[in-house]
Amino acid sequence: MAERLVARHFANKVRRVDAFLNHNPFAMTLLIRFLPVGSNLTTNLAVGLSSVRPTPFLAASALGYVPQTVVFALLGSGIEVDPALRTGLSLVLFTVSALLGLYLYRRHRHDVTAMTRPEEGGA
């Protein structure tokens, strides 16, 4: 019952996530996890209803959550580190994560452009 409810309310999102991830599930999932935008809950629900293979999705999700987790842990009060160092390290990790996400996004856009470009040359 819940699956039908989610599929009905998020049908377009499921189709978009399916199309986005199926080309290269590991790299595209990593991209989603590295970029600090969007809803992880919606992404997880859409992937659960899509045809994306679970192994690359789960592996990239685990790897992609590491930078976020470290940033949140460093910014939190649970770690005894000099506040300036903690904040600086958090900013560096955030920047590296964002740059990696941007690189993966650009690579994806390049691949999509190359696939949709009409063949050049002879007739």
N, CA and C atoms as an extended XYZ file, in Angstrom:
369
Properties=species:S:1:pos:R:3:atomname:S:1:resname:S:1:resid:I:1 pbc="F F F"
N         0.818       -1.187        0.000 N   MET     1
C         0.000        0.000        0.000 CA  MET     1
C         0.870        1.263        0.000 C   MET     1
N         1.889        1.307        0.853 N   ALA     2
C         2.760        2.480        0.913 CA  ALA     2
C         3.512        2.667       -0.397 C   ALA     2
N         3.915        1.571       -1.012 N   GLU     3
C         4.648        1.657       -2.282 CA  GLU     3
C         3.783        2.325       -3.350 C   GLU     3
N         2.513        1.956       -3.422 N   ARG     4
C         1.610        2.565       -4.411 CA  ARG     4
C         1.388        4.046       -4.116 C   ARG     4
N         1.279        4.378       -2.836 N   LEU     5
C         1.077        5.771       -2.443 CA  LEU     5
C         2.277        6.619       -2.860 C   LEU     5
N         3.486        6.155       -2.550 N   VAL     6
C         4.706        6.887       -2.923 CA  VAL     6
C         4.837        6.946       -4.442 C   VAL     6
N         4.593        5.828       -5.115 N   ALA     7
C         4.705        5.797       -6.577 CA  ALA     7
C         3.722        6.775       -7.218 C   ALA     7
N         2.541        6.887       -6.653 N   ARG     8
C         1.533        7.782       -7.214 CA  ARG     8
C         1.917        9.251       -6.986 C   ARG     8
N         2.370        9.584       -5.803 N   HIS     9
C         2.684       10.974       -5.485 CA  HIS     9
C         4.027       11.436       -6.040 C   HIS     9
N         4.939       10.519       -6.258 N   PHE    10
C         6.286       10.886       -6.722 CA  PHE    10
C         6.645       10.229       -8.045 C   PHE    10
N         5.655        9.939       -8.890 N   ALA    11
C         5.902        9.220      -10.150 CA  ALA    11
C         6.934        9.931      -11.019 C   ALA    11
N         6.805       11.245      -11.171 N   ASN    12
C         7.761       11.990      -12.005 CA  ASN    12
C         9.155       11.962      -11.400 C   ASN    12
N         9.245       12.102      -10.089 N   LYS    13
C        10.543       12.079       -9.404 CA  LYS    13
C        11.203       10.711       -9.573 C   LYS    13
N        10.416        9.642       -9.453 N   VAL    14
C        10.951        8.288       -9.616 CA  VAL    14
C        11.512        8.110      -11.024 C   VAL    14
N        10.770        8.560      -12.030 N   ARG    15
C        11.244        8.445      -13.421 CA  ARG    15
C        12.530        9.242      -13.632 C   ARG    15
N        12.586       10.465      -13.084 N   ARG    16
C        13.778       11.301      -13.255 CA  ARG    16
C        14.985       10.695      -12.552 C   ARG    16
N        14.790       10.209      -11.334 N   VAL    17
C        15.891        9.586      -10.594 CA  VAL    17
C        16.356        8.333      -11.321 C   VAL    17
N        15.404        7.539      -11.816 N   ASP    18
C        15.741        6.314      -12.538 CA  ASP    18
C        16.583        6.636      -13.779 C   ASP    18
N        16.159        7.618      -14.548 N   ALA    19
C        16.896        7.997      -15.764 CA  ALA    19
C        18.274        8.553      -15.419 C   ALA    19
N        18.364        9.343      -14.361 N   PHE    20
C        19.625        9.968      -13.962 CA  PHE    20
C        20.627        8.926      -13.465 C   PHE    20
N        20.176        7.982      -12.646 N   LEU    21
C        21.091        7.034      -12.011 CA  LEU    21
C        21.455        5.843      -12.881 C   LEU    21
N        20.594        5.445      -13.785 N   ASN    22
C        20.845        4.210      -14.532 CA  ASN    22
C        22.055        4.266      -15.449 C   ASN    22
N        22.418        5.436      -15.918 N   HIS    23
C        23.589        5.539      -16.806 CA  HIS    23
C        24.867        5.112      -16.094 C   HIS    23
N        25.078        5.595      -14.903 N   ASN    24
C        26.250        5.255      -14.093 CA  ASN    24
C        25.843        5.352      -12.623 C   ASN    24
N        25.229        4.295      -12.077 N   PRO    25
C        24.631        4.388      -10.740 CA  PRO    25
C        25.598        4.818       -9.640 C   PRO    25
N        26.823        4.327       -9.664 N   PHE    26
C        27.768        4.669       -8.602 CA  PHE    26
C        28.125        6.151       -8.643 C   PHE    26
N        28.571        6.637       -9.793 N   ALA    27
C        29.000        8.039       -9.915 CA  ALA    27
C        27.843        9.004       -9.709 C   ALA    27
N        26.682        8.677      -10.228 N   MET    28
C        25.552        9.589      -10.098 CA  MET    28
C        25.011        9.625       -8.660 C   MET    28
N        25.036        8.489       -7.981 N   THR    29
C        24.631        8.479       -6.569 CA  THR    29
C        25.626        9.277       -5.747 C   THR    29
N        26.908        9.115       -6.040 N   LEU    30
C        27.939        9.884       -5.346 CA  LEU    30
C        27.707       11.376       -5.560 C   LEU    30
N        27.361       11.751       -6.766 N   LEU    31
C        27.061       13.148       -7.072 CA  LEU    31
C        25.901       13.644       -6.211 C   LEU    31
N        24.835       12.884       -6.128 N   ILE    32
C        23.678       13.281       -5.324 CA  ILE    32
C        24.074       13.461       -3.862 C   ILE    32
N        24.888       12.543       -3.360 N   ARG    33
C        25.261       12.591       -1.946 CA  ARG    33
C        26.241       13.723       -1.644 C   ARG    33
N        27.101       14.087       -2.605 N   PHE    34
C        28.088       15.138       -2.376 CA  PHE    34
C        27.476       16.538       -2.442 C   PHE    34
N        26.472       16.726       -3.261 N   LEU    35
C        25.895       18.056       -3.400 CA  LEU    35
C        24.916       18.314       -2.258 C   LEU    35
N        25.075       19.421       -1.565 N   PRO    36
C        24.231       19.693       -0.393 CA  PRO    36
C        22.868       20.276       -0.756 C   PRO    36
N        22.229       19.709       -1.769 N   VAL    37
C        20.902       20.162       -2.180 CA  VAL    37
C        19.998       18.954       -2.341 C   VAL    37
N        18.721       19.188       -2.332 N   GLY    38
C        17.773       18.118       -2.549 CA  GLY    38
C        17.388       17.407       -1.272 C   GLY    38
N        16.533       16.427       -1.424 N   SER    39
C        16.012       15.686       -0.290 CA  SER    39
C        16.497       14.242       -0.346 C   SER    39
N        17.265       13.845        0.659 N   ASN    40
C        17.732       12.457        0.704 CA  ASN    40
C        16.566       11.487        0.865 C   ASN    40
N        15.549       11.875        1.617 N   LEU    41
C        14.393       11.010        1.803 CA  LEU    41
C        13.699       10.749        0.470 C   LEU    41
N        13.451       11.808       -0.292 N   THR    42
C        12.791       11.655       -1.591 CA  THR    42
C        13.650       10.825       -2.530 C   THR    42
N        14.955       11.070       -2.535 N   THR    43
C        15.861       10.290       -3.386 CA  THR    43
C        15.816        8.820       -3.007 C   THR    43
N        15.876        8.520       -1.720 N   ASN    44
C        15.857        7.129       -1.275 CA  ASN    44
C        14.543        6.441       -1.643 C   ASN    44
N        13.430        7.147       -1.482 N   LEU    45
C        12.138        6.573       -1.855 CA  LEU    45
C        12.064        6.324       -3.358 C   LEU    45
N        12.532        7.298       -4.145 N   ALA    46
C        12.491        7.149       -5.602 CA  ALA    46
C        13.371        5.993       -6.062 C   ALA    46
N        14.549        5.864       -5.482 N   VAL    47
C        15.448        4.768       -5.862 CA  VAL    47
C        14.845        3.428       -5.469 C   VAL    47
N        14.171        3.383       -4.330 N   GLY    48
C        13.526        2.147       -3.903 CA  GLY    48
C        12.460        1.679       -4.869 C   GLY    48
N        11.868        2.595       -5.612 N   LEU    49
C        10.833        2.248       -6.584 CA  LEU    49
C        11.365        2.168       -8.008 C   LEU    49
N        12.633        2.465       -8.195 N   SER    50
C        13.211        2.492       -9.543 CA  SER    50
C        13.891        1.155       -9.849 C   SER    50
N        14.513        1.113      -11.015 N   SER    51
C        15.214       -0.108      -11.435 CA  SER    51
C        16.714       -0.040      -11.163 C   SER    51
N        17.143        0.932      -10.364 N   VAL    52
C        18.566        1.101      -10.052 CA  VAL    52
C        19.037       -0.091       -9.215 C   VAL    52
N        20.217       -0.619       -9.584 N   ARG    53
C        20.782       -1.749       -8.833 CA  ARG    53
C        21.180       -1.281       -7.431 C   ARG    53
N        20.910       -2.091       -6.418 N   PRO    54
C        21.163       -1.642       -5.042 CA  PRO    54
C        22.642       -1.543       -4.666 C   PRO    54
N        23.487       -2.432       -5.181 N   THR    55
C        24.886       -2.447       -4.745 CA  THR    55
C        25.615       -1.139       -5.049 C   THR    55
N        25.618       -0.639       -6.302 N   PRO    56
C        26.318        0.633       -6.536 CA  PRO    56
C        25.663        1.804       -5.810 C   PRO    56
N        24.334        1.771       -5.677 N   PHE    57
C        23.650        2.851       -4.968 CA  PHE    57
C        24.058        2.879       -3.499 C   PHE    57
N        24.055        1.734       -2.850 N   LEU    58
C        24.409        1.673       -1.431 CA  LEU    58
C        25.883        1.997       -1.196 C   LEU    58
N        26.764        1.499       -2.072 N   ALA    59
C        28.206        1.767       -1.923 CA  ALA    59
C        28.498        3.258       -2.081 C   ALA    59
N        27.919        3.879       -3.106 N   ALA    60
C        28.150        5.313       -3.323 CA  ALA    60
C        27.497        6.147       -2.225 C   ALA    60
N        26.354        5.716       -1.723 N   SER    61
C        25.705        6.430       -0.623 CA  SER    61
C        26.588        6.392        0.617 C   SER    61
N        27.122        5.231        0.926 N   ALA    62
C        27.987        5.104        2.103 CA  ALA    62
C        29.208        6.011        1.970 C   ALA    62
N        29.835        5.991        0.810 N   LEU    63
C        31.009        6.832        0.571 CA  LEU    63
C        30.626        8.313        0.560 C   LEU    63
N        29.492        8.634       -0.016 N   GLY    64
C        29.064       10.026       -0.124 CA  GLY    64
C        28.651       10.639        1.191 C   GLY    64
N        28.211        9.827        2.125 N   TYR    65
C        27.804       10.364        3.425 CA  TYR    65
C        28.992       10.634        4.344 C   TYR    65
N        30.155       10.069        4.045 N   VAL    66
C        31.324       10.246        4.917 CA  VAL    66
C        31.696       11.723        5.064 C   VAL    66
N        31.862       12.485        3.979 N   PRO    67
C        32.231       13.895        4.161 CA  PRO    67
C        31.186       14.676        4.959 C   PRO    67
N        29.903       14.451        4.675 N   GLN    68
C        28.849       15.137        5.420 CA  GLN    68
C        28.938       14.808        6.905 C   GLN    68
N        29.103       13.544        7.194 N   THR    69
C        29.151       13.108        8.585 CA  THR    69
C        30.340       13.716        9.313 C   THR    69
N        31.494       13.750        8.666 N   VAL    70
C        32.686       14.331        9.281 CA  VAL    70
C        32.486       15.824        9.504 C   VAL    70
N        31.921       16.516        8.524 N   VAL    71
C        31.669       17.948        8.675 CA  VAL    71
C        30.734       18.200        9.846 C   VAL    71
N        29.645       17.456        9.924 N   PHE    72
C        28.691       17.654       11.018 CA  PHE    72
C        29.319       17.314       12.364 C   PHE    72
N        30.112       16.262       12.391 N   ALA    73
C        30.760       15.871       13.644 CA  ALA    73
C        31.768       16.930       14.088 C   ALA    73
N        32.529       17.468       13.141 N   LEU    74
C        33.513       18.489       13.494 CA  LEU    74
C        32.851       19.782       13.947 C   LEU    74
N        31.752       20.140       13.316 N   LEU    75
C        31.062       21.367       13.704 CA  LEU    75
C        30.296       21.195       15.008 C   LEU    75
N        29.962       19.955       15.328 N   GLY    76
C        29.224       19.699       16.561 CA  GLY    76
C        30.122       19.854       17.773 C   GLY    76
N        29.527       19.808       18.922 N   SER    77
C        30.294       20.026       20.143 CA  SER    77
C        30.869       18.740       20.721 C   SER    77
N        30.640       17.617       20.081 N   GLY    78
C        31.093       16.339       20.631 CA  GLY    78
C        32.575       16.073       20.476 C   GLY    78
N        33.272       16.838       19.643 N   ILE    79
C        34.698       16.597       19.420 CA  ILE    79
C        35.481       17.754       20.023 C   ILE    79
N        36.479       17.417       20.836 N   GLU    80
C        37.309       18.444       21.473 CA  GLU    80
C        38.474       18.810       20.553 C   GLU    80
N        38.214       19.774       19.680 N   VAL    81
C        39.217       20.288       18.754 CA  VAL    81
C        39.128       21.802       18.837 C   VAL    81
N        40.254       22.455       18.655 N   ASP    82
C        40.277       23.912       18.639 CA  ASP    82
C        39.177       24.417       17.701 C   ASP    82
N        38.344       25.333       18.164 N   PRO    83
C        37.218       25.795       17.338 CA  PRO    83
C        37.641       26.317       15.958 C   PRO    83
N        38.735       27.032       15.880 N   ALA    84
C        39.191       27.553       14.588 CA  ALA    84
C        39.604       26.408       13.673 C   ALA    84
N        40.317       25.418       14.212 N   LEU    85
C        40.726       24.262       13.421 CA  LEU    85
C        39.502       23.460       12.994 C   LEU    85
N        38.575       23.266       13.913 N   ARG    86
C        37.365       22.492       13.628 CA  ARG    86
C        36.570       23.158       12.500 C   ARG    86
N        36.381       24.455       12.590 N   THR    87
C        35.631       25.179       11.568 CA  THR    87
C        36.386       25.187       10.243 C   THR    87
N        37.687       25.420       10.304 N   GLY    88
C        38.500       25.421        9.082 CA  GLY    88
C        38.480       24.070        8.389 C   GLY    88
N        38.637       22.999        9.153 N   LEU    89
C        38.598       21.651        8.589 CA  LEU    89
C        37.230       21.347        8.001 C   LEU    89
N        36.187       21.790        8.661 N   SER    90
C        34.829       21.603        8.144 CA  SER    90
C        34.658       22.315        6.806 C   SER    90
N        35.161       23.545        6.727 N   LEU    91
C        35.060       24.290        5.469 CA  LEU    91
C        35.855       23.634        4.356 C   LEU    91
N        37.045       23.133        4.674 N   VAL    92
C        37.858       22.433        3.671 CA  VAL    92
C        37.139       21.181        3.175 C   VAL    92
N        36.616       20.385        4.100 N   LEU    93
C        35.899       19.168        3.703 CA  LEU    93
C        34.651       19.490        2.891 C   LEU    93
N        33.932       20.531        3.286 N   PHE    94
C        32.753       20.948        2.528 CA  PHE    94
C        33.148       21.372        1.121 C   PHE    94
N        34.227       22.142        1.003 N   THR    95
C        34.695       22.617       -0.304 CA  THR    95
C        35.125       21.454       -1.187 C   THR    95
N        35.881       20.520       -0.624 N   VAL    96
C        36.321       19.349       -1.392 CA  VAL    96
C        35.111       18.552       -1.861 C   VAL    96
N        34.154       18.354       -0.980 N   SER    97
C        32.943       17.621       -1.324 CA  SER    97
C        32.176       18.333       -2.438 C   SER    97
N        32.016       19.643       -2.326 N   ALA    98
C        31.299       20.409       -3.346 CA  ALA    98
C        32.031       20.382       -4.684 C   ALA    98
N        33.363       20.506       -4.656 N   LEU    99
C        34.141       20.463       -5.901 CA  LEU    99
C        34.050       19.095       -6.563 C   LEU    99
N        34.103       18.047       -5.771 N   LEU   100
C        33.955       16.698       -6.313 CA  LEU   100
C        32.568       16.523       -6.920 C   LEU   100
N        31.556       17.026       -6.238 N   GLY   101
C        30.198       16.976       -6.776 CA  GLY   101
C        30.075       17.751       -8.072 C   GLY   101
N        30.689       18.935       -8.129 N   LEU   102
C        30.667       19.746       -9.344 CA  LEU   102
C        31.370       19.026      -10.493 C   LEU   102
N        32.505       18.405      -10.206 N   TYR   103
C        33.218       17.630      -11.232 CA  TYR   103
C        32.343       16.504      -11.778 C   TYR   103
N        31.712       15.754      -10.894 N   LEU   104
C        30.849       14.653      -11.329 CA  LEU   104
C        29.664       15.172      -12.130 C   LEU   104
N        29.101       16.307      -11.710 N   TYR   105
C        27.975       16.900      -12.442 CA  TYR   105
C        28.399       17.324      -13.845 C   TYR   105
N        29.535       17.976      -13.939 N   ARG   106
C        30.020       18.407      -15.269 CA  ARG   106
C        30.309       17.213      -16.163 C   ARG   106
N        30.886       16.178      -15.588 N   ARG   107
C        31.156       14.959      -16.364 CA  ARG   107
C        29.848       14.349      -16.855 C   ARG   107
N        28.849       14.335      -16.002 N   HIS   108
C        27.541       13.811      -16.392 CA  HIS   108
C        26.949       14.651      -17.520 C   HIS   108
N        26.994       15.982      -17.389 N   ARG   109
C        26.448       16.859      -18.433 CA  ARG   109
C        27.186       16.654      -19.756 C   ARG   109
N        28.497       16.466      -19.681 N   HIS   110
C        29.282       16.219      -20.886 CA  HIS   110
C        28.852       14.908      -21.542 C   HIS   110
N        28.667       13.863      -20.742 N   ASP   111
C        28.231       12.566      -21.267 CA  ASP   111
C        26.861       12.655      -21.912 C   ASP   111
N        25.946       13.384      -21.270 N   VAL   112
C        24.599       13.538      -21.812 CA  VAL   112
C        24.644       14.304      -23.120 C   VAL   112
N        25.436       15.361      -23.179 N   THR   113
C        25.578       16.152      -24.399 CA  THR   113
C        26.156       15.309      -25.521 C   THR   113
N        27.164       14.501      -25.194 N   ALA   114
C        27.802       13.656      -26.211 CA  ALA   114
C        26.834       12.607      -26.732 C   ALA   114
N        25.970       12.090      -25.873 N   MET   115
C        25.014       11.066      -26.310 CA  MET   115
C        23.908       11.651      -27.167 C   MET   115
N        23.544       12.910      -26.967 N   THR   116
C        22.439       13.511      -27.702 CA  THR   116
C        22.901       14.272      -28.941 C   THR   116
N        24.206       14.477      -29.081 N   ARG   117
C        24.738       15.210      -30.221 CA  ARG   117
C        24.565       14.368      -31.495 C   ARG   117
N        24.025       14.947      -32.574 N   PRO   118
C        23.891       14.191      -33.821 CA  PRO   118
C        25.267       13.855      -34.392 C   PRO   118
N        25.297       12.733      -35.048 N   GLU   119
C        26.578       12.305      -35.642 CA  GLU   119
C        26.994       13.279      -36.722 C   GLU   119
N        28.287       13.569      -36.707 N   GLU   120
C        28.819       14.464      -37.722 CA  GLU   120
C        29.414       13.623      -38.833 C   GLU   120
N        29.466       14.198      -40.003 N   GLY   121
C        30.171       13.514      -41.067 CA  GLY   121
C        29.272       13.111      -42.206 C   GLY   121
N        29.712       12.025      -42.853 N   GLY   122
C        29.202       11.618      -44.147 CA  GLY   122
C        27.756       11.223      -44.216 C   GLY   122
N        27.323       11.286      -45.459 N   ALA   123
C        25.936       10.912      -45.732 CA  ALA   123
C        25.885        9.662      -46.542 C   ALA   123
